[in-house]
Amino acid sequence: LKTSEGLQKLLDDKTAAGFRKLVLLPGQYRISPKKPIYLPSNMTFDLNGATIKENGFTGRSSQMIVLRNVDNTHLVNGILEGDYYEHDYSPKENPEWPFGFVISGESHYCTVENIHVKDITGYGGCNGHGRKNDRLHAFLVHPGKHEEGALNPKDGSLYPGTSSCMMCKRQIINAGI
Protein backbone atom coordinates (compact mmCIF):
# COMPACT_ATOMS: atom_id res chain seq x y z
CA LEU A 1 0.00 0.00 0.00
CA LYS A 2 2.35 2.72 -1.20
CA THR A 3 -0.23 4.99 -2.76
CA SER A 4 -2.60 7.68 -1.56
CA GLU A 5 -5.57 5.59 -2.64
CA GLY A 6 -4.31 2.48 -0.86
CA LEU A 7 -3.62 4.27 2.41
CA GLN A 8 -6.98 6.04 2.25
CA LYS A 9 -8.79 2.75 1.62
CA LEU A 10 -6.94 1.12 4.52
CA LEU A 11 -7.90 3.98 6.88
CA ASP A 12 -11.53 3.98 5.73
CA ASP A 13 -11.89 0.18 5.92
CA LYS A 14 -10.35 -0.07 9.39
CA THR A 15 -12.45 2.83 10.68
CA ALA A 16 -15.61 1.14 9.35
CA ALA A 17 -14.53 -2.07 11.11
CA GLY A 18 -14.29 -0.19 14.44
CA PHE A 19 -10.53 0.24 14.70
CA ARG A 20 -9.35 3.39 16.51
CA LYS A 21 -5.62 3.14 15.76
CA LEU A 22 -3.70 2.28 12.62
CA VAL A 23 0.04 1.64 12.87
CA LEU A 24 2.01 1.66 9.61
CA LEU A 25 4.91 -0.66 8.94
CA PRO A 26 8.23 1.20 8.82
CA GLY A 27 9.28 2.34 5.36
CA GLN A 28 8.55 5.01 2.80
CA TYR A 29 5.08 5.57 1.37
CA ARG A 30 4.96 7.67 -1.83
CA ILE A 31 1.76 9.67 -2.20
CA SER A 32 0.20 11.79 -4.90
CA PRO A 33 0.28 15.58 -4.43
CA LYS A 34 -3.26 15.71 -5.85
CA LYS A 35 -4.77 13.12 -3.48
CA PRO A 36 -4.25 13.92 0.19
CA ILE A 37 -4.86 11.36 2.89
CA TYR A 38 -7.95 12.32 4.92
CA LEU A 39 -7.89 11.07 8.50
CA PRO A 40 -11.28 10.02 9.89
CA SER A 41 -12.72 10.84 13.30
CA ASN A 42 -11.77 8.73 16.30
CA MET A 43 -8.55 7.50 14.72
CA THR A 44 -4.88 7.63 15.65
CA PHE A 45 -2.70 7.34 12.56
CA ASP A 46 0.66 6.17 13.90
CA LEU A 47 3.34 6.39 11.23
CA ASN A 48 5.61 4.26 13.44
CA GLY A 49 8.71 6.03 12.14
CA ALA A 50 7.61 5.70 8.51
CA THR A 51 8.01 8.47 5.94
CA ILE A 52 5.08 9.74 3.90
CA LYS A 53 6.85 11.15 0.81
CA GLU A 54 5.10 13.38 -1.68
CA ASN A 55 5.79 12.60 -5.34
CA GLY A 56 7.35 15.44 -7.34
CA PHE A 57 4.88 17.66 -9.15
CA THR A 58 4.35 20.89 -11.04
CA GLY A 59 2.09 23.38 -9.36
CA ARG A 60 1.59 25.60 -6.42
CA SER A 61 -0.46 23.69 -3.86
CA SER A 62 -0.92 20.31 -2.22
CA GLN A 63 -1.88 18.79 1.10
CA MET A 64 -0.37 15.56 2.37
CA ILE A 65 -2.41 14.68 5.49
CA VAL A 66 -5.77 16.36 6.20
CA LEU A 67 -7.81 16.44 9.41
CA ARG A 68 -11.00 18.24 8.37
CA ASN A 69 -14.22 18.37 10.41
CA VAL A 70 -13.08 15.45 12.56
CA ASP A 71 -13.11 14.70 16.28
CA ASN A 72 -10.53 12.84 18.36
CA THR A 73 -8.09 12.36 15.47
CA HIS A 74 -4.33 12.13 15.92
CA LEU A 75 -1.30 12.01 13.61
CA VAL A 76 1.81 10.70 15.38
CA ASN A 77 5.38 9.38 15.10
CA GLY A 78 6.81 9.86 11.66
CA ILE A 79 8.09 12.01 8.84
CA LEU A 80 6.20 13.98 6.20
CA GLU A 81 8.58 14.70 3.34
CA GLY A 82 7.75 17.14 0.57
CA ASP A 83 8.98 17.23 -3.01
CA TYR A 84 11.50 20.05 -2.58
CA TYR A 85 14.25 18.28 -4.60
CA GLU A 86 11.86 16.84 -7.21
CA HIS A 87 9.49 19.79 -7.63
CA ASP A 88 9.15 21.24 -11.13
CA TYR A 89 9.91 24.92 -10.61
CA SER A 90 9.76 25.80 -14.34
CA PRO A 91 6.31 27.43 -14.33
CA LYS A 92 6.24 30.95 -12.96
CA GLU A 93 3.78 29.94 -10.21
CA ASN A 94 4.83 30.44 -6.62
CA PRO A 95 5.18 26.93 -5.10
CA GLU A 96 4.59 28.10 -1.52
CA TRP A 97 1.23 26.41 -0.84
CA PRO A 98 2.06 22.73 -0.22
CA PHE A 99 1.32 21.63 3.35
CA GLY A 100 2.59 18.64 5.30
CA PHE A 101 -0.60 18.49 7.34
CA VAL A 102 -3.79 20.52 7.63
CA ILE A 103 -6.20 20.69 10.57
CA SER A 104 -9.33 22.57 9.50
CA GLY A 105 -13.05 23.05 9.76
CA GLU A 106 -14.85 22.16 12.96
CA SER A 107 -12.19 19.70 14.15
CA HIS A 108 -11.99 18.97 17.88
CA TYR A 109 -9.63 17.01 20.15
CA CYS A 110 -7.07 16.61 17.36
CA THR A 111 -3.30 16.47 17.78
CA VAL A 112 -0.15 16.20 15.71
CA GLU A 113 2.72 14.78 17.78
CA ASN A 114 6.26 13.69 17.01
CA ILE A 115 5.88 14.52 13.32
CA HIS A 116 8.89 15.90 11.43
CA VAL A 117 8.00 17.81 8.26
CA LYS A 118 10.91 18.31 5.90
CA ASP A 119 11.84 19.25 2.33
CA ILE A 120 8.53 20.88 1.59
CA THR A 121 8.26 23.91 -0.69
CA GLY A 122 5.47 25.41 1.41
CA TYR A 123 4.46 25.08 5.04
CA GLY A 124 4.83 22.22 7.49
CA GLY A 125 1.40 22.65 8.98
CA CYS A 126 -1.66 24.69 8.20
CA ASN A 127 -4.09 26.08 10.73
CA GLY A 128 -7.59 25.90 9.39
CA HIS A 129 -10.55 27.92 10.50
CA GLY A 130 -14.08 27.11 11.49
CA ARG A 131 -16.87 29.04 13.13
CA LYS A 132 -19.04 27.76 15.92
CA ASN A 133 -20.71 29.64 18.77
CA ASP A 134 -19.31 32.95 17.44
CA ARG A 135 -15.72 31.83 18.10
CA LEU A 136 -12.97 31.41 15.56
CA HIS A 137 -11.24 28.07 15.97
CA ALA A 138 -7.60 28.04 14.94
CA PHE A 139 -5.31 25.06 15.17
CA LEU A 140 -1.60 25.50 15.72
CA VAL A 141 1.05 22.90 16.35
CA HIS A 142 4.26 24.07 17.95
CA PRO A 143 6.75 22.40 20.27
CA GLY A 144 6.31 23.63 23.81
CA LYS A 145 3.38 24.47 26.02
CA HIS A 146 -0.08 24.37 24.58
CA GLU A 147 -3.40 25.33 26.11
CA GLU A 148 -6.91 24.21 25.43
CA GLY A 149 -9.06 26.99 24.09
CA ALA A 150 -10.52 28.94 21.21
CA LEU A 151 -9.73 32.31 19.70
CA ASN A 152 -11.88 35.36 20.24
CA PRO A 153 -12.49 36.71 16.71
CA LYS A 154 -12.65 40.31 17.96
CA ASP A 155 -9.20 40.58 19.53
CA GLY A 156 -7.37 37.25 19.11
CA SER A 157 -7.44 36.50 22.85
CA LEU A 158 -7.81 32.94 24.10
CA TYR A 159 -11.06 31.61 25.55
CA PRO A 160 -9.52 29.10 28.01
CA GLY A 161 -11.13 25.68 28.11
CA THR A 162 -13.99 26.61 25.78
CA SER A 163 -12.90 24.47 22.88
CA SER A 164 -10.99 21.33 22.32
CA CYS A 165 -8.14 22.56 20.17
CA MET A 166 -4.63 22.89 21.52
CA MET A 167 -2.96 26.25 20.98
CA CYS A 168 0.33 27.82 21.78
CA LYS A 169 -0.37 31.40 22.87
CA ARG A 170 3.02 32.69 21.84
CA GLN A 171 2.19 31.75 18.24
CA ILE A 172 -1.11 33.62 18.30
CA ILE A 173 0.05 37.17 17.68
CA ASN A 174 -2.16 39.75 16.04
CA ALA A 175 -4.69 37.09 15.11
CA GLY A 176 -7.74 38.31 13.28
CA ILE A 177 -10.30 37.52 10.69
C-alpha positions as CSV (number, residue, x, y, z in Angstrom):
1,L,0.0,0.0,0.0
2,K,2.4,2.7,-1.2
3,T,-0.2,5.0,-2.8
4,S,-2.6,7.7,-1.6
5,E,-5.6,5.6,-2.6
6,G,-4.3,2.5,-0.9
7,L,-3.6,4.3,2.4
8,Q,-7.0,6.0,2.2
9,K,-8.8,2.8,1.6
10,L,-6.9,1.1,4.5
11,L,-7.9,4.0,6.9
12,D,-11.5,4.0,5.7
13,D,-11.9,0.2,5.9
14,K,-10.3,-0.1,9.4
15,T,-12.5,2.8,10.7
16,A,-15.6,1.1,9.3
17,A,-14.5,-2.1,11.1
18,G,-14.3,-0.2,14.4
19,F,-10.5,0.2,14.7
20,R,-9.4,3.4,16.5
21,K,-5.6,3.1,15.8
22,L,-3.7,2.3,12.6
23,V,0.0,1.6,12.9
24,L,2.0,1.7,9.6
25,L,4.9,-0.7,8.9
26,P,8.2,1.2,8.8
27,G,9.3,2.3,5.4
28,Q,8.6,5.0,2.8
29,Y,5.1,5.6,1.4
30,R,5.0,7.7,-1.8
31,I,1.8,9.7,-2.2
32,S,0.2,11.8,-4.9
33,P,0.3,15.6,-4.4
34,K,-3.3,15.7,-5.9
35,K,-4.8,13.1,-3.5
36,P,-4.2,13.9,0.2
37,I,-4.9,11.4,2.9
38,Y,-7.9,12.3,4.9
39,L,-7.9,11.1,8.5
40,P,-11.3,10.0,9.9
41,S,-12.7,10.8,13.3
42,N,-11.8,8.7,16.3
43,M,-8.5,7.5,14.7
44,T,-4.9,7.6,15.7
45,F,-2.7,7.3,12.6
46,D,0.7,6.2,13.9
47,L,3.3,6.4,11.2
48,N,5.6,4.3,13.4
49,G,8.7,6.0,12.1
50,A,7.6,5.7,8.5
51,T,8.0,8.5,5.9
52,I,5.1,9.7,3.9
53,K,6.8,11.1,0.8
54,E,5.1,13.4,-1.7
55,N,5.8,12.6,-5.3
56,G,7.3,15.4,-7.3
57,F,4.9,17.7,-9.2
58,T,4.4,20.9,-11.0
59,G,2.1,23.4,-9.4
60,R,1.6,25.6,-6.4
61,S,-0.5,23.7,-3.9
62,S,-0.9,20.3,-2.2
63,Q,-1.9,18.8,1.1
64,M,-0.4,15.6,2.4
65,I,-2.4,14.7,5.5
66,V,-5.8,16.4,6.2
67,L,-7.8,16.4,9.4
68,R,-11.0,18.2,8.4
69,N,-14.2,18.4,10.4
70,V,-13.1,15.5,12.6
71,D,-13.1,14.7,16.3
72,N,-10.5,12.8,18.4
73,T,-8.1,12.4,15.5
74,H,-4.3,12.1,15.9
75,L,-1.3,12.0,13.6
76,V,1.8,10.7,15.4
77,N,5.4,9.4,15.1
78,G,6.8,9.9,11.7
79,I,8.1,12.0,8.8
80,L,6.2,14.0,6.2
81,E,8.6,14.7,3.3
82,G,7.7,17.1,0.6
83,D,9.0,17.2,-3.0
84,Y,11.5,20.0,-2.6
85,Y,14.2,18.3,-4.6
86,E,11.9,16.8,-7.2
87,H,9.5,19.8,-7.6
88,D,9.2,21.2,-11.1
89,Y,9.9,24.9,-10.6
90,S,9.8,25.8,-14.3
91,P,6.3,27.4,-14.3
92,K,6.2,30.9,-13.0
93,E,3.8,29.9,-10.2
94,N,4.8,30.4,-6.6
95,P,5.2,26.9,-5.1
96,E,4.6,28.1,-1.5
97,W,1.2,26.4,-0.8
98,P,2.1,22.7,-0.2
99,F,1.3,21.6,3.4
100,G,2.6,18.6,5.3
101,F,-0.6,18.5,7.3
102,V,-3.8,20.5,7.6
103,I,-6.2,20.7,10.6
104,S,-9.3,22.6,9.5
105,G,-13.0,23.0,9.8
106,E,-14.9,22.2,13.0
107,S,-12.2,19.7,14.2
108,H,-12.0,19.0,17.9
109,Y,-9.6,17.0,20.1
110,C,-7.1,16.6,17.4
111,T,-3.3,16.5,17.8
112,V,-0.1,16.2,15.7
113,E,2.7,14.8,17.8
114,N,6.3,13.7,17.0
115,I,5.9,14.5,13.3
116,H,8.9,15.9,11.4
117,V,8.0,17.8,8.3
118,K,10.9,18.3,5.9
119,D,11.8,19.2,2.3
120,I,8.5,20.9,1.6
121,T,8.3,23.9,-0.7
122,G,5.5,25.4,1.4
123,Y,4.5,25.1,5.0
124,G,4.8,22.2,7.5
125,G,1.4,22.7,9.0
126,C,-1.7,24.7,8.2
127,N,-4.1,26.1,10.7
128,G,-7.6,25.9,9.4
129,H,-10.6,27.9,10.5
130,G,-14.1,27.1,11.5
131,R,-16.9,29.0,13.1
132,K,-19.0,27.8,15.9
133,N,-20.7,29.6,18.8
134,D,-19.3,32.9,17.4
135,R,-15.7,31.8,18.1
136,L,-13.0,31.4,15.6
137,H,-11.2,28.1,16.0
138,A,-7.6,28.0,14.9
139,F,-5.3,25.1,15.2
140,L,-1.6,25.5,15.7
141,V,1.0,22.9,16.3
142,H,4.3,24.1,17.9
143,P,6.8,22.4,20.3
144,G,6.3,23.6,23.8
145,K,3.4,24.5,26.0
146,H,-0.1,24.4,24.6
147,E,-3.4,25.3,26.1
148,E,-6.9,24.2,25.4
149,G,-9.1,27.0,24.1
150,A,-10.5,28.9,21.2
151,L,-9.7,32.3,19.7
152,N,-11.9,35.4,20.2
153,P,-12.5,36.7,16.7
154,K,-12.7,40.3,18.0
155,D,-9.2,40.6,19.5
156,G,-7.4,37.3,19.1
157,S,-7.4,36.5,22.8
158,L,-7.8,32.9,24.1
159,Y,-11.1,31.6,25.6
160,P,-9.5,29.1,28.0
161,G,-11.1,25.7,28.1
162,T,-14.0,26.6,25.8
163,S,-12.9,24.5,22.9
164,S,-11.0,21.3,22.3
165,C,-8.1,22.6,20.2
166,M,-4.6,22.9,21.5
167,M,-3.0,26.2,21.0
168,C,0.3,27.8,21.8
169,K,-0.4,31.4,22.9
170,R,3.0,32.7,21.8
171,Q,2.2,31.7,18.2
172,I,-1.1,33.6,18.3
173,I,0.0,37.2,17.7
174,N,-2.2,39.8,16.0
175,A,-4.7,37.1,15.1
176,G,-7.7,38.3,13.3
177,I,-10.3,37.5,10.7
